[in-house]
Amino acid sequence: MKKFVLCLTAACIAAAASAETIIASSDFAADGNGVAAMVNGFTVSALKNGGSTPPSVQNLDGMPTLVVYAKGSVTVAGGDIAKIVFTLNGASNARRYALFTPDTGALQPAQSAGDTEISWEGDAQSVTFTVGDYASMGTDGSHKAGQIHVVSVEIHGSAGSGGVADIIVDEDGMPAEYFTMQGVRVYHPVRGGLYIRRQGGRASKVFVKATEPI
């Protein structure tokens, strides 16, 4: 059974108590199942899950916009998170605006038609938001499939200790996908390489050191 040691360095995990981190839609790198981005030790990943269309970054009304479709999810992870604010593309989002339900914490205030942002508050290290099946607050009608259109994600919290941590990942667990820093898929990561690693719906920037040949 092959295992890898993943070294998360101080350069990859920034310590900033009660800091504010903003991840723009243009920061996301895409693959066949969704998109992911990492800034200041926080990761935001979007997946299609049981939906029919994977999330993607599109230019809508002149703005790069992360579009997540019905049944899709957005996971924010990477430390002690107290608040998350999703800035929406007001015009395009209004047409198919759906519920965006967190698995912990609460939306403050509750969603309503015409929102230009969605604000979450709580105390968690990872929060997953799921897009509703229907555009229950959309101008196109509640019978249409739901969507969420995000311009940026603002995260308030601490992204970690900033030290060096070794994490053992069992190859028999959930499969990991590796990408270069430019978002190109890598099927055979090499020793000493810096990559974006995506596993189980979460993405992180890692320095890979193999304990056995890959």
C-alpha positions as CSV (number, residue, x, y, z in Angstrom):
1,M,0.0,0.0,0.0
2,K,1.6,3.2,-1.1
3,K,1.5,6.4,1.0
4,F,2.6,9.9,0.5
5,V,3.8,12.6,3.0
6,L,2.3,16.0,2.1
7,C,4.2,18.9,3.7
8,L,2.1,22.0,4.1
9,T,4.6,24.8,4.4
10,A,4.3,28.2,6.0
11,A,4.2,29.7,2.5
12,C,1.0,27.7,1.8
13,I,-0.8,28.3,5.1
14,A,-0.9,31.9,6.3
15,A,-1.6,32.6,10.0
16,A,-3.9,35.6,10.4
17,A,-6.3,35.7,13.3
18,S,-9.6,37.3,12.4
19,A,-8.1,38.2,9.0
20,E,-10.1,38.8,5.8
21,T,-9.3,36.9,2.7
22,I,-11.0,37.6,-0.7
23,I,-11.1,34.9,-3.4
24,A,-12.2,36.2,-6.8
25,S,-13.9,34.1,-9.4
26,S,-10.9,34.6,-11.6
27,D,-8.8,32.8,-9.1
28,F,-10.4,29.4,-9.8
29,A,-8.8,26.6,-11.7
30,A,-11.1,24.1,-13.5
31,D,-11.1,20.4,-14.0
32,G,-13.6,17.9,-15.3
33,N,-15.7,17.9,-12.1
34,G,-15.7,21.5,-10.9
35,V,-13.4,24.3,-9.9
36,A,-11.2,25.2,-7.0
37,A,-9.1,28.1,-5.6
38,M,-6.7,28.6,-2.7
39,V,-5.7,32.0,-1.2
40,N,-4.0,32.6,2.1
41,G,-4.5,29.0,3.2
42,F,-8.2,29.0,2.6
43,T,-9.7,26.8,-0.2
44,V,-13.0,27.2,-2.0
45,S,-14.1,24.3,-4.2
46,A,-17.2,23.9,-6.2
47,L,-18.6,20.5,-7.4
48,K,-21.6,19.5,-9.4
49,N,-22.4,16.5,-7.1
50,G,-25.7,15.0,-8.4
51,G,-26.4,17.8,-10.8
52,S,-26.2,17.7,-14.5
53,T,-23.8,20.6,-15.1
54,P,-20.4,21.1,-13.5
55,P,-19.6,24.6,-12.0
56,S,-17.6,26.9,-14.2
57,V,-16.3,30.5,-14.4
58,Q,-18.0,32.5,-17.1
59,N,-18.0,36.1,-18.2
60,L,-21.5,37.4,-17.4
61,D,-22.4,41.1,-17.7
62,G,-18.7,41.9,-18.1
63,M,-17.6,40.2,-14.8
64,P,-15.9,36.8,-14.3
65,T,-18.6,34.8,-12.4
66,L,-18.5,31.4,-10.7
67,V,-21.7,29.7,-11.8
68,V,-22.9,26.8,-9.6
69,Y,-25.9,24.8,-10.8
70,A,-28.8,23.0,-9.1
71,K,-27.5,20.3,-6.6
72,G,-24.0,21.6,-6.9
73,S,-22.0,22.7,-3.8
74,V,-19.4,25.2,-2.7
75,T,-17.1,24.2,0.1
76,V,-15.0,26.7,2.1
77,A,-12.3,25.2,4.3
78,G,-9.0,26.0,5.9
79,G,-8.9,27.0,9.5
80,D,-11.3,28.7,12.0
81,I,-14.0,30.4,9.9
82,A,-16.3,32.9,11.5
83,K,-17.9,34.6,8.6
84,I,-18.2,34.2,4.8
85,V,-19.7,36.7,2.4
86,F,-20.5,35.7,-1.2
87,T,-20.8,38.7,-3.5
88,L,-23.3,37.9,-6.2
89,N,-23.5,39.0,-9.9
90,G,-26.7,40.9,-9.2
91,A,-28.2,41.0,-12.8
92,S,-27.3,37.4,-13.9
93,N,-27.9,35.8,-10.4
94,A,-31.4,37.3,-10.2
95,R,-32.7,35.2,-13.1
96,R,-32.2,31.7,-11.5
97,Y,-31.6,32.6,-7.9
98,A,-31.9,29.5,-5.7
99,L,-31.5,28.6,-2.0
100,F,-27.9,28.2,-0.9
101,T,-28.1,26.0,2.2
102,P,-25.1,25.6,4.5
103,D,-24.4,22.3,6.4
104,T,-23.5,24.2,9.5
105,G,-23.9,27.8,10.9
106,A,-26.6,30.0,9.4
107,L,-27.2,32.6,6.8
108,Q,-27.5,36.1,8.3
109,P,-29.8,37.6,7.0
110,A,-31.9,34.9,5.3
111,Q,-31.9,34.9,1.5
112,S,-34.5,36.9,-0.4
113,A,-35.2,37.9,-4.0
114,G,-32.9,40.6,-5.3
115,D,-29.9,39.7,-3.0
116,T,-26.6,41.1,-4.1
117,E,-24.7,39.1,-1.4
118,I,-25.1,36.0,0.8
119,S,-23.6,36.2,4.3
120,W,-22.9,33.2,6.5
121,E,-21.9,33.3,10.2
122,G,-20.8,30.5,12.5
123,D,-17.7,28.7,13.9
124,A,-16.4,26.0,11.6
125,Q,-13.3,24.7,9.8
126,S,-15.3,23.7,6.8
127,V,-18.7,24.8,5.5
128,T,-20.5,23.3,2.5
129,F,-23.3,25.2,0.7
130,T,-25.7,23.4,-1.6
131,V,-27.6,25.0,-4.4
132,G,-31.4,24.3,-4.4
133,D,-33.0,22.4,-7.2
134,Y,-35.3,25.3,-8.3
135,A,-34.9,29.0,-8.8
136,S,-37.3,29.7,-6.0
137,M,-36.3,33.4,-5.9
138,G,-35.5,33.8,-9.6
139,T,-37.2,36.2,-12.1
140,D,-37.3,33.4,-14.7
141,G,-39.8,31.5,-12.5
142,S,-39.6,29.0,-9.7
143,H,-40.1,26.1,-12.2
144,K,-36.6,26.7,-13.6
145,A,-33.5,24.9,-12.3
146,G,-31.6,26.8,-9.6
147,Q,-28.3,28.6,-9.9
148,I,-25.9,30.7,-7.8
149,H,-23.7,33.3,-9.5
150,V,-20.7,34.3,-7.4
151,V,-18.3,37.2,-8.2
152,S,-16.1,36.8,-5.0
153,V,-15.9,35.0,-1.7
154,E,-14.8,37.0,1.4
155,I,-13.7,34.8,4.3
156,H,-13.2,36.1,7.9
157,G,-11.1,33.9,10.2
158,S,-7.7,32.3,10.9
159,A,-6.2,30.1,8.2
160,G,-4.0,28.0,10.5
161,S,-0.9,27.9,12.5
162,G,1.6,28.8,9.7
163,G,4.0,26.0,10.7
164,V,5.0,22.8,8.9
165,A,2.6,19.9,9.1
166,D,3.1,16.4,7.7
167,I,-0.1,14.7,6.6
168,I,-0.2,11.0,5.7
169,V,-2.7,10.3,3.0
170,D,-3.7,6.7,2.4
171,E,-3.9,5.8,-1.3
172,D,-6.8,3.5,-0.5
173,G,-8.9,6.5,0.7
174,M,-10.6,9.0,-1.5
175,P,-8.7,9.6,-4.8
176,A,-6.5,12.7,-5.0
177,E,-6.0,14.7,-8.1
178,Y,-3.0,16.9,-8.7
179,F,-2.6,20.1,-10.7
180,T,0.2,22.5,-11.4
181,M,0.0,26.0,-10.1
182,Q,-1.4,27.0,-13.5
183,G,-4.3,24.5,-13.2
184,V,-2.9,21.8,-15.5
185,R,-3.7,18.2,-14.5
186,V,-0.7,16.1,-13.4
187,Y,-1.1,12.3,-13.3
188,H,2.3,11.5,-11.8
189,P,3.4,14.2,-9.3
190,V,7.2,14.2,-8.8
191,R,9.2,14.5,-5.6
192,G,9.8,18.1,-4.5
193,G,7.0,19.5,-6.6
194,L,4.5,22.1,-5.5
195,Y,1.0,21.3,-6.6
196,I,-2.7,22.0,-6.0
197,R,-4.1,18.7,-4.6
198,R,-7.8,18.1,-4.8
199,Q,-9.4,15.3,-2.7
200,G,-12.9,14.7,-1.4
201,G,-14.2,18.0,-2.7
202,R,-11.4,20.0,-1.0
203,A,-8.4,21.6,-2.6
204,S,-5.0,22.6,-1.0
205,K,-1.6,23.7,-2.1
206,V,0.9,21.0,-1.2
207,F,4.6,20.2,-1.4
208,V,4.7,16.5,-2.3
209,K,7.5,14.2,-0.9
210,A,7.0,10.5,-1.8
211,T,8.0,7.9,0.8
212,E,7.9,5.3,-2.0
213,P,8.3,5.7,-5.8
214,I,5.1,7.1,-7.4
